[in-house]
Amino acid sequence: QVPFFLNTGDVIRVDTRTGEYLERV
């Protein structure tokens, strides 16, 4: 799962325990 506001192909960090968006990398 990725935040809906990110475009496909964006490289991000997501806390896999909570699914919360952390930052773009």
N, CA, C and O atoms as a Maestro MAE file, in Angstrom:
{
 s_m_m2io_version
 :::
 2.0.0
}

f_m_ct {
 s_m_title
 :::
 protein
 m_atom[100] {
  # First column is atom index #
  i_m_mmod_type
  r_m_x_coord
  r_m_y_coord
  r_m_z_coord
  i_m_residue_number
  s_m_chain_name
  s_m_pdb_residue_name
  s_m_pdb_atom_name
  i_m_atomic_number
  :::
  1 25 0.840 -1.199 0.000 1 A "GLN " " N  " 7
  2 3 0.000 0.000 0.000 1 A "GLN " " CA " 6
  3 2 0.871 1.243 0.000 1 A "GLN " " C  " 6
  4 15 1.872 1.310 0.713 1 A "GLN " " O  " 8
  5 25 0.489 2.219 -0.797 2 A "VAL " " N  " 7
  6 3 1.188 3.499 -0.810 2 A "VAL " " CA " 6
  7 2 0.166 4.605 -0.657 2 A "VAL " " C  " 6
  8 15 -0.995 4.429 -1.027 2 A "VAL " " O  " 8
  9 25 0.575 5.740 -0.121 3 A "PRO " " N  " 7
  10 3 -0.349 6.866 0.010 3 A "PRO " " CA " 6
  11 2 -0.898 7.253 -1.358 3 A "PRO " " C  " 6
  12 15 -0.161 7.264 -2.343 3 A "PRO " " O  " 8
  13 25 -2.171 7.565 -1.421 4 A "PHE " " N  " 7
  14 3 -2.845 7.801 -2.690 4 A "PHE " " CA " 6
  15 2 -2.317 9.030 -3.412 4 A "PHE " " C  " 6
  16 15 -2.470 9.152 -4.628 4 A "PHE " " O  " 8
  17 25 -1.696 9.944 -2.670 5 A "PHE " " N  " 7
  18 3 -1.251 11.199 -3.264 5 A "PHE " " CA " 6
  19 2 0.112 11.076 -3.935 5 A "PHE " " C  " 6
  20 15 0.621 12.044 -4.500 5 A "PHE " " O  " 8
  21 25 0.702 9.882 -3.872 6 A "LEU " " N  " 7
  22 3 1.980 9.676 -4.534 6 A "LEU " " CA " 6
  23 2 1.755 9.089 -5.915 6 A "LEU " " C  " 6
  24 15 0.835 8.301 -6.134 6 A "LEU " " O  " 8
  25 25 2.614 9.489 -6.839 7 A "ASN " " N  " 7
  26 3 2.526 8.959 -8.187 7 A "ASN " " CA " 6
  27 2 3.181 7.593 -8.244 7 A "ASN " " C  " 6
  28 15 4.109 7.307 -7.489 7 A "ASN " " O  " 8
  29 25 2.694 6.755 -9.142 8 A "THR " " N  " 7
  30 3 3.311 5.455 -9.343 8 A "THR " " CA " 6
  31 2 4.751 5.661 -9.777 8 A "THR " " C  " 6
  32 15 5.025 6.455 -10.678 8 A "THR " " O  " 8
  33 25 5.669 4.953 -9.145 9 A "GLY " " N  " 7
  34 3 7.069 5.071 -9.492 9 A "GLY " " CA " 6
  35 2 7.841 5.950 -8.531 9 A "GLY " " C  " 6
  36 15 9.072 5.938 -8.536 9 A "GLY " " O  " 8
  37 25 7.130 6.724 -7.695 10 A "ASP " " N  " 7
  38 3 7.824 7.499 -6.674 10 A "ASP " " CA " 6
  39 2 8.468 6.551 -5.673 10 A "ASP " " C  " 6
  40 15 7.877 5.540 -5.292 10 A "ASP " " O  " 8
  41 25 9.659 6.878 -5.258 11 A "VAL " " N  " 7
  42 3 10.349 6.063 -4.265 11 A "VAL " " CA " 6
  43 2 10.109 6.694 -2.912 11 A "VAL " " C  " 6
  44 15 10.433 7.860 -2.690 11 A "VAL " " O  " 8
  45 25 9.537 5.910 -2.003 12 A "ILE " " N  " 7
  46 3 9.154 6.449 -0.703 12 A "ILE " " CA " 6
  47 2 9.590 5.517 0.401 12 A "ILE " " C  " 6
  48 15 9.969 4.373 0.151 12 A "ILE " " O  " 8
  49 25 9.535 6.011 1.628 13 A "ARG " " N  " 7
  50 3 9.702 5.161 2.805 13 A "ARG " " CA " 6
  51 2 8.368 5.109 3.522 13 A "ARG " " C  " 6
  52 15 7.745 6.140 3.776 13 A "ARG " " O  " 8
  53 25 7.931 3.897 3.846 14 A "VAL " " N  " 7
  54 3 6.686 3.723 4.575 14 A "VAL " " CA " 6
  55 2 6.939 2.830 5.775 14 A "VAL " " C  " 6
  56 15 7.584 1.788 5.661 14 A "VAL " " O  " 8
  57 25 6.430 3.242 6.921 15 A "ASP " " N  " 7
  58 3 6.525 2.398 8.113 15 A "ASP " " CA " 6
  59 2 5.627 1.195 7.886 15 A "ASP " " C  " 6
  60 15 4.402 1.323 7.872 15 A "ASP " " O  " 8
  61 25 6.228 0.032 7.709 16 A "THR " " N  " 7
  62 3 5.449 -1.151 7.351 16 A "THR " " CA " 6
  63 2 4.603 -1.664 8.504 16 A "THR " " C  " 6
  64 15 3.704 -2.480 8.301 16 A "THR " " O  " 8
  65 25 4.884 -1.194 9.704 17 A "ARG " " N  " 7
  66 3 4.095 -1.642 10.854 17 A "ARG " " CA " 6
  67 2 2.763 -0.902 10.920 17 A "ARG " " C  " 6
  68 15 1.748 -1.460 11.337 17 A "ARG " " O  " 8
  69 25 2.783 0.361 10.502 18 A "THR " " N  " 7
  70 3 1.577 1.171 10.616 18 A "THR " " CA " 6
  71 2 1.025 1.548 9.251 18 A "THR " " C  " 6
  72 15 -0.139 1.932 9.130 18 A "THR " " O  " 8
  73 25 1.865 1.437 8.219 19 A "GLY " " N  " 7
  74 3 1.448 1.832 6.892 19 A "GLY " " CA " 6
  75 2 1.513 3.335 6.697 19 A "GLY " " C  " 6
  76 15 1.038 3.856 5.688 19 A "GLY " " O  " 8
  77 25 2.104 4.036 7.664 20 A "GLU " " N  " 7
  78 3 2.162 5.488 7.560 20 A "GLU " " CA " 6
  79 2 3.282 5.921 6.621 20 A "GLU " " C  " 6
  80 15 4.375 5.354 6.612 20 A "GLU " " O  " 8
  81 25 2.973 6.935 5.840 21 A "TYR " " N  " 7
  82 3 3.946 7.530 4.941 21 A "TYR " " CA " 6
  83 2 4.995 8.257 5.757 21 A "TYR " " C  " 6
  84 15 4.657 9.005 6.675 21 A "TYR " " O  " 8
  85 25 6.262 8.048 5.437 22 A "LEU " " N  " 7
  86 3 7.342 8.689 6.184 22 A "LEU " " CA " 6
  87 2 7.970 9.816 5.372 22 A "LEU " " C  " 6
  88 15 8.009 10.957 5.832 22 A "LEU " " O  " 8
  89 25 8.463 9.513 4.168 23 A "GLU " " N  " 7
  90 3 9.134 10.542 3.392 23 A "GLU " " CA " 6
  91 2 9.385 10.040 1.988 23 A "GLU " " C  " 6
  92 15 9.368 8.835 1.737 23 A "GLU " " O  " 8
  93 25 9.619 10.968 1.072 24 A "ARG " " N  " 7
  94 3 10.137 10.591 -0.238 24 A "ARG " " CA " 6
  95 2 11.622 10.371 -0.089 24 A "ARG " " C  " 6
  96 15 12.269 11.024 0.730 24 A "ARG " " O  " 8
  97 25 12.164 9.470 -0.861 25 A "VAL " " N  " 7
  98 3 13.593 9.184 -0.781 25 A "VAL " " CA " 6
  99 2 14.286 9.792 -1.994 25 A "VAL " " C  " 6
  100 15 15.503 9.673 -2.134 25 A "VAL " " O  " 8
  :::
 }
 m_bond[99] {
  # First column is bond index #
  i_m_from
  i_m_to
  i_m_order
  :::
  1 1 2 1
  2 2 3 1
  3 3 4 2
  4 3 5 1
  5 5 6 1
  6 6 7 1
  7 7 8 2
  8 7 9 1
  9 9 10 1
  10 10 11 1
  11 11 12 2
  12 11 13 1
  13 13 14 1
  14 14 15 1
  15 15 16 2
  16 15 17 1
  17 17 18 1
  18 18 19 1
  19 19 20 2
  20 19 21 1
  21 21 22 1
  22 22 23 1
  23 23 24 2
  24 23 25 1
  25 25 26 1
  26 26 27 1
  27 27 28 2
  28 27 29 1
  29 29 30 1
  30 30 31 1
  31 31 32 2
  32 31 33 1
  33 33 34 1
  34 34 35 1
  35 35 36 2
  36 35 37 1
  37 37 38 1
  38 38 39 1
  39 39 40 2
  40 39 41 1
  41 41 42 1
  42 42 43 1
  43 43 44 2
  44 43 45 1
  45 45 46 1
  46 46 47 1
  47 47 48 2
  48 47 49 1
  49 49 50 1
  50 50 51 1
  51 51 52 2
  52 51 53 1
  53 53 54 1
  54 54 55 1
  55 55 56 2
  56 55 57 1
  57 57 58 1
  58 58 59 1
  59 59 60 2
  60 59 61 1
  61 61 62 1
  62 62 63 1
  63 63 64 2
  64 63 65 1
  65 65 66 1
  66 66 67 1
  67 67 68 2
  68 67 69 1
  69 69 70 1
  70 70 71 1
  71 71 72 2
  72 71 73 1
  73 73 74 1
  74 74 75 1
  75 75 76 2
  76 75 77 1
  77 77 78 1
  78 78 79 1
  79 79 80 2
  80 79 81 1
  81 81 82 1
  82 82 83 1
  83 83 84 2
  84 83 85 1
  85 85 86 1
  86 86 87 1
  87 87 88 2
  88 87 89 1
  89 89 90 1
  90 90 91 1
  91 91 92 2
  92 91 93 1
  93 93 94 1
  94 94 95 1
  95 95 96 2
  96 95 97 1
  97 97 98 1
  98 98 99 1
  99 99 100 2
  :::
 }
}
